[in-house]
């Protein structure tokens, strides 16, 4: 599915996203030629805007609106952007979304400080919502993202990592911001704790499905579409679901050979063999099934909303998150 098809999916909240982009352009303006040039570079290739889309779509599907909804969506997207800037420094990445990363185009110091600038802007926006509960929820989600990233670093090259630990990591590093995006409309509209919890669980399920799909793409994705090399996460020691399944459920001889290769260090040639072995063992297919499992949890929740173009769009967005090719 390409960007044209995603744009079609998001058409019901197109006005919300246009307003989102317009305010975002103003937010990143600053009395600094460096900050302005970095912001323009980042905005050249905007991401999929999945998190703000979720916030707008689920709010409209549930009949919940709030004048500060766009501020909440912007804050969460800025936090997400800040974590990507910091991730690129940690991973020493050269490209993201098919363009040079900030750390590559400028340097690590600039990338880290730009991320900090985005964090500061995000929390200023949250204060403007005048919702202490939302500030608290987003703060906790940001803490979870950091914790998840640190856990992933801690478990790098740990080929014994089990499936539940993998879920715990991605629930924090990805699911947390999806969760608060989905629940922000309920929080701003002062829904009861049980309702907020249900919205948050929806977002966490969708975020988990999204991350599993992302981990699949690292192994089999077309680099011209994903904007990064195949198997890059594996080369960096990130242990993802397809590999976990392959190591534990593949043929004994293949699993043993895979463990030996991984423990002795991957090169481009051995990486190619490992990628094929993961696929042949059923690791890719198993991960797809698990992504669909979490996606179904999300779909089950919104099935209780009245039929509308917004609910249909949200359903299509969930399917896109699982089956996307970039």
Buried (B, 14 or more C-beta within 10 A) or exposed (E): BEEEEBEEBBEBBEEBBEBBBEBBEEBBEEEEEEBEEBBEBBEEEEBBBBBBBBBBBBBBBBEBEBEBBBBBBBBBBBBBBBBBBBBBBBBEBBBBBEBEBBBBBBEBEBBBBBBEBBBEBBBEBBEEBEBEBBBEBBBEBBEBBBBBBEBBEEBEEEBEBEEEBBBBBBBBBBBBBBBBBBBBBBBBBEBEEEBBBBBBBBBBBBBBBBBBBBBBBBBBBEBEEBBBBBBBBBBBBBBBBBBBBBBEEBEEEBBEBBEEBBEEEBEEEBBEBBBEBBBEBBBBEBBBEBBBBBBBBBBEBBEEBEEBEBBBBBBBBBBBBBEBEB
